[in-house]
Amino acid sequence: MLNFMAKDTWQEPGLIIAPPSEYRSEFDFTAYFGANILNIPGDLNSRLTYYAAFWGLELEARQIETFSSSVAFGRQGPKPVVLKLIKAHSDEHNSWRWLQYHAGRGAVALLEFDSQAVLLEQAVPGTELAGLVKNGRDEEAIHLVCRTIKDLHTGKAPLPGGFPAVEEWAGAFERNSREILAASIPLELLDKAHTTYRELCASQGPRYLLHGDLHHYNILQDGVTGWKVIDPKGVVGELAYETGAMLRNPFELPGLYPDPLTVCRRVKIICQELGLAEKRVLGWCFSQAVLSAVWTIEDGGNAEKASPAVRLAGAALALMQQA
C-alpha cells in the first residue's frame, strides 16, 4: 500500500488512482516533488506516485524488486501495463531504445518512456517459458526460443548506434584476480574460454541488435499475441551469440542444462531452426558459460553457485572439440 500520494491523486485499497488527464496537464510535478524526484532511488513510493499521475495509471499493490529495476503492475485505462523504474546501476538503461527498435515484434510493446522509467504492455497471463521445461517439455521450449529470435530479427532496419558490442562484455575475464577465480574455475578452462570468446568475436558473421539475455525467464506468454520477450539488455553481435543464455537455463534445473546429452540435443535444435554452425553455437555456449561463472564469483557467489555453469562449459567444450 502506498502512503505518499500526490496532490489531486486519491487512493483505494491496493491502487493508486491518477487524476483525470485535464488535471494532470496542469499539475506541476517538479514543484510538488522537488527537482530531484527522479534521482531519489530510495523513495519508491514517491516515484511510483509521480509516474501514476504523469502517465495516467492505476497501480496495484503488487511490486517486484530486481537487481536492475523496481517493477509495478497496473492499468492505463483498460490496458494491463507494467511500470519499470530503472535503477542507477542497471544494465537496462538502453531497454527503451531496444524496444523501440523492435517495435513490439516478438517483444512487449513500449508505451511510454523517459530516462529513468519505461511503461510496457503487460503479457497476460505472463507465464514464463521456464514452466514448459519444468513440465518436461524442454525441446518445445527451445523451439519457441528459436522462433522468438527469428521474429525479432525479421526485416529489421539498419542497426542503431549507442549499444555495446559483444566484445565489450568480455572485460570480466581480465579485471578479476586469477587467484580468486581459480578457487571456483579451473584456470585452463578460464584461459580457453577467454581465447575462444576473442576468436569468435573476431570472426563474427552479420551483426544484429541482440537481446543479450534471452532465456526462459525473459519470454512470457500472452493469451492474445503469443510469447513475448521482456527485459532486454541490448548488445550488438552475431545471431549465434544470442543462443548462449538459453543453453544455461532454466537456472533452477542445474541437473538438466549442463548434462552433455541435453546440450547436444538443444544445440542440434538451435542449429536446425536458425541455420547456425554447430561449432560456433557450442563455442559461444562454452565461453559464455565460463564468463557467467566469472560474473557469479565477481558478484560474491561461491564455487557451489558457479558449479552448474562450469559443468556446462565442460560439456560444451567436449562437444565443440568433437564437432
C-alpha positions as a Markdown table, in Angstrom:
| # | Residue | x | y | z |
|---|---|---|---|---|
| 1 | Met | 0.0 | 0.0 | 0.0 |
| 2 | Leu | 1.5 | 3.4 | -1.0 |
| 3 | Asn | 1.1 | 6.0 | 1.6 |
| 4 | Phe | 2.6 | 9.1 | -0.1 |
| 5 | Met | 0.2 | 10.5 | -2.6 |
| 6 | Ala | 0.5 | 13.4 | -5.0 |
| 7 | Lys | -1.7 | 16.4 | -4.8 |
| 8 | Asp | -5.0 | 15.8 | -6.6 |
| 9 | Thr | -4.4 | 12.0 | -6.5 |
| 10 | Trp | -6.6 | 9.7 | -4.4 |
| 11 | Gln | -6.3 | 6.2 | -3.1 |
| 12 | Glu | -8.3 | 3.0 | -2.9 |
| 13 | Pro | -7.1 | -0.2 | -1.2 |
| 14 | Gly | -4.2 | -1.6 | -3.3 |
| 15 | Leu | -4.5 | 1.0 | -6.0 |
| 16 | Ile | -3.0 | 4.4 | -6.9 |
| 17 | Ile | -5.6 | 6.3 | -8.9 |
| 18 | Ala | -4.3 | 9.1 | -11.1 |
| 19 | Pro | -6.3 | 12.3 | -11.6 |
| 20 | Pro | -8.2 | 12.8 | -14.8 |
| 21 | Ser | -6.0 | 14.0 | -17.7 |
| 22 | Glu | -7.4 | 17.5 | -17.7 |
| 23 | Tyr | -5.9 | 18.0 | -14.2 |
| 24 | Arg | -2.7 | 16.1 | -14.9 |
| 25 | Ser | -1.8 | 18.6 | -17.6 |
| 26 | Glu | -2.0 | 21.4 | -15.1 |
| 27 | Phe | -0.1 | 19.7 | -12.3 |
| 28 | Asp | 3.5 | 20.9 | -11.6 |
| 29 | Phe | 5.1 | 17.6 | -10.6 |
| 30 | Thr | 8.6 | 19.0 | -10.2 |
| 31 | Ala | 7.3 | 21.8 | -7.9 |
| 32 | Tyr | 5.5 | 19.3 | -5.8 |
| 33 | Phe | 8.1 | 16.6 | -5.5 |
| 34 | Gly | 11.3 | 18.7 | -6.0 |
| 35 | Ala | 13.6 | 18.9 | -8.9 |
| 36 | Asn | 15.5 | 15.7 | -8.0 |
| 37 | Ile | 12.4 | 13.4 | -7.7 |
| 38 | Leu | 13.7 | 11.0 | -10.3 |
| 39 | Asn | 17.1 | 10.8 | -8.6 |
| 40 | Ile | 15.9 | 9.6 | -5.3 |
| 41 | Pro | 16.0 | 5.8 | -5.8 |
| 42 | Gly | 15.1 | 5.1 | -2.1 |
| 43 | Asp | 11.8 | 7.0 | -2.3 |
| 44 | Leu | 10.0 | 4.3 | -4.3 |
| 45 | Asn | 6.5 | 5.5 | -3.2 |
| 46 | Ser | 7.1 | 9.0 | -4.5 |
| 47 | Arg | 8.5 | 7.8 | -7.8 |
| 48 | Leu | 5.5 | 5.4 | -8.3 |
| 49 | Thr | 3.1 | 8.2 | -7.5 |
| 50 | Tyr | 4.8 | 10.5 | -9.9 |
| 51 | Tyr | 4.5 | 8.1 | -12.8 |
| 52 | Ala | 1.0 | 7.1 | -11.9 |
| 53 | Ala | -0.1 | 10.7 | -12.3 |
| 54 | Phe | 2.1 | 11.5 | -15.2 |
| 55 | Trp | 1.1 | 8.5 | -17.4 |
| 56 | Gly | -2.4 | 8.1 | -16.1 |
| 57 | Leu | -2.0 | 4.8 | -14.3 |
| 58 | Glu | -3.9 | 2.7 | -11.7 |
| 59 | Leu | -1.2 | 0.7 | -10.0 |
| 60 | Glu | -1.8 | -2.4 | -8.0 |
| 61 | Ala | -0.1 | -3.1 | -4.6 |
| 62 | Arg | 1.9 | -5.9 | -6.3 |
| 63 | Gln | 5.5 | -5.0 | -6.9 |
| 64 | Ile | 8.7 | -6.8 | -7.7 |
| 65 | Glu | 12.3 | -5.8 | -6.9 |
| 66 | Thr | 15.1 | -7.0 | -9.2 |
| 67 | Phe | 18.8 | -6.1 | -9.3 |
| 68 | Ser | 18.1 | -3.7 | -12.2 |
| 69 | Ser | 14.7 | -2.2 | -11.6 |
| 70 | Ser | 11.6 | -1.8 | -9.4 |
| 71 | Val | 8.6 | -3.2 | -11.2 |
| 72 | Ala | 4.9 | -2.3 | -10.6 |
| 73 | Phe | 1.8 | -3.7 | -12.3 |
| 74 | Gly | -1.5 | -1.9 | -13.1 |
| 75 | Arg | -3.6 | -0.4 | -15.9 |
| 76 | Gln | -3.6 | 2.5 | -18.2 |
| 77 | Gly | -7.3 | 2.8 | -18.9 |
| 78 | Pro | -8.4 | -0.7 | -19.8 |
| 79 | Lys | -4.9 | -1.8 | -20.8 |
| 80 | Pro | -2.8 | -4.0 | -18.4 |
| 81 | Val | 0.6 | -2.4 | -18.1 |
| 82 | Val | 4.0 | -2.8 | -16.3 |
| 83 | Leu | 5.9 | 0.2 | -14.9 |
| 84 | Lys | 9.6 | -0.3 | -14.6 |
| 85 | Leu | 11.7 | 2.1 | -12.6 |
| 86 | Ile | 15.3 | 1.7 | -13.8 |
| 87 | Lys | 17.9 | 1.7 | -11.0 |
| 88 | Ala | 21.1 | 3.8 | -11.3 |
| 89 | His | 23.4 | 0.7 | -11.6 |
| 90 | Ser | 21.1 | -1.1 | -14.0 |
| 91 | Asp | 22.2 | -2.6 | -17.3 |
| 92 | Glu | 18.7 | -1.8 | -18.8 |
| 93 | His | 19.1 | 1.9 | -19.4 |
| 94 | Asn | 19.0 | 1.2 | -23.1 |
| 95 | Ser | 15.9 | -1.0 | -22.9 |
| 96 | Trp | 13.6 | 1.6 | -24.3 |
| 97 | Arg | 15.7 | 2.1 | -27.4 |
| 98 | Trp | 15.9 | -1.7 | -27.9 |
| 99 | Leu | 12.1 | -2.0 | -27.6 |
| 100 | Gln | 11.6 | 1.0 | -29.9 |
| 101 | Tyr | 13.8 | -0.6 | -32.5 |
| 102 | His | 11.9 | -3.9 | -32.4 |
| 103 | Ala | 8.6 | -2.1 | -32.3 |
| 104 | Gly | 6.6 | -4.8 | -30.4 |
| 105 | Arg | 7.5 | -7.6 | -32.9 |
| 106 | Gly | 8.4 | -10.6 | -30.7 |
| 107 | Ala | 8.7 | -8.3 | -27.7 |
| 108 | Val | 6.3 | -6.5 | -25.4 |
| 109 | Ala | 5.3 | -3.1 | -26.7 |
| 110 | Leu | 6.9 | 0.1 | -25.4 |
| 111 | Leu | 4.1 | 2.5 | -24.4 |
| 112 | Glu | 5.9 | 5.4 | -22.6 |
| 113 | Phe | 9.5 | 6.1 | -21.5 |
| 114 | Asp | 11.9 | 8.6 | -20.1 |
| 115 | Ser | 15.5 | 8.3 | -18.9 |
| 116 | Gln | 14.5 | 6.6 | -15.7 |
| 117 | Ala | 11.4 | 4.6 | -16.4 |
| 118 | Val | 9.5 | 2.6 | -19.0 |
| 119 | Leu | 5.9 | 1.7 | -19.3 |
| 120 | Leu | 5.2 | -1.6 | -21.1 |
| 121 | Glu | 2.3 | -3.6 | -22.2 |
| 122 | Gln | 1.7 | -6.5 | -19.8 |
| 123 | Ala | 1.8 | -10.0 | -21.1 |
| 124 | Val | -1.3 | -11.8 | -19.6 |
| 125 | Pro | -1.2 | -14.3 | -18.1 |
| 126 | Gly | 2.6 | -13.8 | -18.2 |
| 127 | Thr | 3.6 | -17.4 | -17.8 |
| 128 | Glu | 7.3 | -17.9 | -18.0 |
| 129 | Leu | 8.7 | -20.2 | -20.7 |
| 130 | Ala | 10.7 | -21.9 | -18.0 |
| 131 | Gly | 7.4 | -23.6 | -17.0 |
| 132 | Leu | 7.5 | -25.7 | -20.1 |
| 133 | Val | 10.9 | -27.1 | -19.2 |
| 134 | Lys | 9.8 | -27.8 | -15.6 |
| 135 | Asn | 6.9 | -29.8 | -17.1 |
| 136 | Gly | 9.2 | -32.0 | -19.2 |
| 137 | Arg | 8.8 | -30.0 | -22.5 |
| 138 | Asp | 12.3 | -28.8 | -22.9 |
| 139 | Glu | 12.5 | -29.4 | -26.7 |
| 140 | Glu | 9.3 | -27.4 | -27.2 |
| 141 | Ala | 10.7 | -24.6 | -25.2 |
| 142 | Ile | 14.0 | -24.5 | -27.2 |
| 143 | His | 12.0 | -24.4 | -30.5 |
| 144 | Leu | 10.0 | -21.5 | -29.1 |
| 145 | Val | 13.1 | -19.5 | -28.1 |
| 146 | Cys | 14.4 | -20.0 | -31.6 |
| 147 | Arg | 11.2 | -18.9 | -33.2 |
| 148 | Thr | 11.2 | -15.8 | -31.0 |
| 149 | Ile | 14.7 | -15.0 | -32.2 |
| 150 | Lys | 13.5 | -15.3 | -35.8 |
| 151 | Asp | 10.6 | -13.0 | -35.1 |
| 152 | Leu | 12.9 | -10.4 | -33.5 |
| 153 | His | 15.2 | -10.3 | -36.5 |
| 154 | Thr | 12.9 | -10.4 | -39.5 |
| 155 | Gly | 13.0 | -7.4 | -41.8 |
| 156 | Lys | 14.9 | -5.1 | -39.4 |
| 157 | Ala | 16.1 | -1.6 | -40.2 |
| 158 | Pro | 19.9 | -0.7 | -40.1 |
| 159 | Leu | 21.5 | -1.1 | -36.7 |
| 160 | Pro | 21.1 | 1.9 | -34.4 |
| 161 | Gly | 24.1 | 3.3 | -32.6 |
| 162 | Gly | 24.6 | 3.6 | -28.8 |
| 163 | Phe | 24.7 | -0.1 | -27.9 |
| 164 | Pro | 27.7 | -2.1 | -26.8 |
| 165 | Ala | 29.2 | -4.8 | -28.9 |
| 166 | Val | 29.7 | -8.3 | -27.6 |
| 167 | Glu | 33.5 | -7.7 | -27.4 |
| 168 | Glu | 32.8 | -5.2 | -24.6 |
| 169 | Trp | 31.2 | -7.8 | -22.4 |
| 170 | Ala | 34.4 | -9.8 | -22.0 |
| 171 | Gly | 36.0 | -7.5 | -19.5 |
| 172 | Ala | 35.4 | -9.8 | -16.6 |
| 173 | Phe | 37.9 | -12.2 | -17.9 |
| 174 | Glu | 40.7 | -9.7 | -17.3 |
| 175 | Arg | 39.5 | -7.5 | -14.4 |
| 176 | Asn | 39.2 | -10.3 | -11.8 |
| 177 | Ser | 42.0 | -11.9 | -9.8 |
| 178 | Arg | 43.0 | -15.2 | -11.3 |
| 179 | Glu | 43.8 | -16.4 | -7.8 |
| 180 | Ile | 40.3 | -15.8 | -6.6 |
| 181 | Leu | 38.7 | -17.2 | -9.8 |
| 182 | Ala | 40.9 | -20.4 | -9.6 |
| 183 | Ala | 39.2 | -21.4 | -6.4 |
| 184 | Ser | 36.0 | -22.0 | -8.4 |
| 185 | Ile | 37.0 | -22.3 | -12.1 |
| 186 | Pro | 39.9 | -24.4 | -13.4 |
| 187 | Leu | 42.4 | -21.9 | -14.9 |
| 188 | Glu | 42.8 | -23.9 | -18.1 |
| 189 | Leu | 39.1 | -23.7 | -18.6 |
| 190 | Leu | 39.2 | -19.9 | -17.9 |
| 191 | Asp | 42.1 | -19.3 | -20.4 |
| 192 | Lys | 40.5 | -21.5 | -23.1 |
| 193 | Ala | 37.2 | -19.7 | -22.7 |
| 194 | His | 38.8 | -16.2 | -23.0 |
| 195 | Thr | 40.7 | -17.3 | -26.1 |
| 196 | Thr | 37.6 | -18.8 | -27.6 |
| 197 | Tyr | 35.5 | -15.7 | -26.9 |
| 198 | Arg | 38.1 | -13.4 | -28.6 |
| 199 | Glu | 38.3 | -15.7 | -31.6 |
| 200 | Leu | 34.5 | -15.9 | -32.0 |
| 201 | Cys | 34.3 | -12.1 | -31.7 |
| 202 | Ala | 36.9 | -11.6 | -34.4 |
| 203 | Ser | 35.2 | -14.0 | -36.9 |
| 204 | Gln | 31.5 | -13.0 | -36.5 |
| 205 | Gly | 29.0 | -13.1 | -39.3 |
| 206 | Pro | 26.3 | -10.5 | -39.9 |
| 207 | Arg | 25.6 | -8.5 | -36.7 |
| 208 | Tyr | 22.2 | -7.8 | -35.1 |
| 209 | Leu | 20.9 | -5.8 | -32.2 |
| 210 | Leu | 20.5 | -8.8 | -29.8 |
| 211 | His | 18.5 | -9.1 | -26.6 |
| 212 | Gly | 21.7 | -10.0 | -24.7 |
| 213 | Asp | 19.9 | -12.2 | -22.0 |
| 214 | Leu | 17.4 | -14.2 | -24.0 |
| 215 | His | 16.5 | -17.1 | -21.7 |
| 216 | His | 13.4 | -18.9 | -20.4 |
| 217 | Tyr | 12.5 | -16.3 | -17.7 |
| 218 | Asn | 12.6 | -13.4 | -20.2 |
| 219 | Ile | 10.0 | -14.9 | -22.5 |
| 220 | Leu | 6.4 | -14.7 | -21.3 |
| 221 | Gln | 3.1 | -16.0 | -22.7 |
| 222 | Asp | 0.4 | -13.6 | -23.7 |
| 223 | Gly | -3.0 | -15.1 | -24.4 |
| 224 | Val | -3.6 | -12.8 | -27.4 |
| 225 | Thr | -0.3 | -12.3 | -29.0 |
| 226 | Gly | 1.7 | -15.4 | -28.0 |
| 227 | Trp | 5.1 | -15.5 | -26.5 |
| 228 | Lys | 6.8 | -12.1 | -25.8 |
| 229 | Val | 10.3 | -11.0 | -24.8 |
| 230 | Ile | 11.0 | -8.8 | -21.8 |
| 231 | Asp | 14.0 | -7.2 | -20.1 |
| 232 | Pro | 16.4 | -6.6 | -23.0 |
| 233 | Lys | 20.0 | -5.5 | -22.3 |
| 234 | Gly | 20.9 | -4.7 | -25.9 |
| 235 | Val | 24.2 | -5.8 | -27.4 |
| 236 | Val | 25.4 | -6.0 | -31.0 |
| 237 | Gly | 26.7 | -9.3 | -32.2 |
| 238 | Glu | 26.1 | -12.3 | -34.5 |
| 239 | Leu | 23.0 | -14.4 | -34.1 |
| 240 | Ala | 24.9 | -17.4 | -32.6 |
| 241 | Tyr | 25.8 | -15.2 | -29.6 |
| 242 | Glu | 22.1 | -14.9 | -28.6 |
| 243 | Thr | 21.8 | -18.7 | -28.1 |
| 244 | Gly | 24.2 | -18.8 | -25.1 |
| 245 | Ala | 21.7 | -17.7 | -22.5 |
| 246 | Met | 19.1 | -20.3 | -23.3 |
| 247 | Leu | 21.7 | -23.0 | -23.1 |
| 248 | Arg | 22.4 | -22.2 | -19.4 |
| 249 | Asn | 18.8 | -22.0 | -18.3 |
| 250 | Pro | 16.5 | -22.6 | -16.6 |
| 251 | Phe | 18.9 | -22.0 | -13.7 |
| 252 | Glu | 16.5 | -23.8 | -11.4 |
| 253 | Leu | 17.3 | -27.1 | -13.1 |
| 254 | Pro | 21.1 | -27.4 | -12.6 |
| 255 | Gly | 20.8 | -31.2 | -13.2 |
| 256 | Leu | 19.3 | -30.6 | -16.7 |
| 257 | Tyr | 21.1 | -28.0 | -18.7 |
| 258 | Pro | 24.7 | -28.9 | -18.0 |
| 259 | Asp | 24.1 | -32.5 | -19.0 |
| 260 | Pro | 26.0 | -33.4 | -22.2 |
| 261 | Leu | 23.0 | -35.1 | -23.7 |
| 262 | Thr | 20.8 | -32.1 | -23.1 |
| 263 | Val | 23.4 | -29.7 | -24.5 |
| 264 | Cys | 23.8 | -31.9 | -27.7 |
| 265 | Arg | 20.1 | -32.2 | -28.2 |
| 266 | Arg | 19.5 | -28.5 | -27.7 |
| 267 | Val | 22.3 | -27.4 | -29.9 |
| 268 | Lys | 21.0 | -29.6 | -32.8 |
| 269 | Ile | 17.6 | -28.0 | -32.5 |
| 270 | Ile | 19.0 | -24.5 | -32.4 |
| 271 | Cys | 21.2 | -25.0 | -35.5 |
| 272 | Gln | 18.3 | -26.6 | -37.4 |
| 273 | Glu | 15.9 | -23.8 | -36.5 |
| 274 | Leu | 18.3 | -20.8 | -37.0 |
| 275 | Gly | 20.7 | -22.2 | -39.7 |
| 276 | Leu | 23.7 | -21.7 | -37.5 |
| 277 | Ala | 27.0 | -23.6 | -37.4 |
| 278 | Glu | 27.2 | -26.1 | -34.6 |
| 279 | Lys | 30.7 | -25.3 | -33.7 |
| 280 | Arg | 30.0 | -21.6 | -33.3 |
| 281 | Val | 26.9 | -22.2 | -31.1 |
| 282 | Leu | 29.0 | -24.6 | -28.9 |
| 283 | Gly | 31.8 | -22.1 | -28.8 |
| 284 | Trp | 29.6 | -19.3 | -27.6 |
| 285 | Cys | 27.9 | -21.7 | -25.1 |
| 286 | Phe | 31.3 | -22.7 | -23.7 |
| 287 | Ser | 32.8 | -19.2 | -23.4 |
| 288 | Gln | 29.7 | -17.6 | -22.1 |
| 289 | Ala | 29.2 | -20.3 | -19.5 |
| 290 | Val | 32.7 | -19.6 | -18.1 |
| 291 | Leu | 32.0 | -15.9 | -18.3 |
| 292 | Ser | 28.8 | -16.4 | -16.4 |
| 293 | Ala | 30.7 | -18.3 | -13.7 |
| 294 | Val | 33.2 | -15.4 | -13.5 |
| 295 | Trp | 30.3 | -13.0 | -13.1 |
| 296 | Thr | 28.9 | -15.2 | -10.3 |
| 297 | Ile | 32.2 | -15.0 | -8.4 |
| 298 | Glu | 32.5 | -11.3 | -9.2 |
| 299 | Asp | 29.1 | -10.7 | -7.6 |
| 300 | Gly | 30.1 | -12.5 | -4.4 |
| 301 | Gly | 29.0 | -16.1 | -5.3 |
| 302 | Asn | 30.9 | -19.2 | -4.4 |
| 303 | Ala | 32.2 | -22.3 | -6.1 |
| 304 | Glu | 28.9 | -24.1 | -5.5 |
| 305 | Lys | 26.9 | -21.3 | -7.2 |
| 306 | Ala | 29.3 | -21.2 | -10.1 |
| 307 | Ser | 29.4 | -25.0 | -10.5 |
| 308 | Pro | 26.5 | -25.5 | -12.9 |
| 309 | Ala | 27.9 | -23.0 | -15.4 |
| 310 | Val | 31.4 | -24.7 | -15.1 |
| 311 | Arg | 29.9 | -28.1 | -15.7 |
| 312 | Leu | 28.0 | -26.7 | -18.7 |
| 313 | Ala | 31.3 | -25.2 | -20.0 |
| 314 | Gly | 33.0 | -28.6 | -19.7 |
| 315 | Ala | 30.2 | -30.4 | -21.6 |
| 316 | Ala | 30.2 | -27.7 | -24.4 |
| 317 | Leu | 33.9 | -27.8 | -24.7 |
| 318 | Ala | 34.0 | -31.6 | -25.2 |
| 319 | Leu | 31.2 | -31.4 | -27.8 |
| 320 | Met | 33.0 | -28.4 | -29.5 |
| 321 | Gln | 36.2 | -30.4 | -29.8 |
| 322 | Gln | 34.2 | -33.3 | -31.4 |
| 323 | Ala | 32.3 | -31.1 | -33.9 |
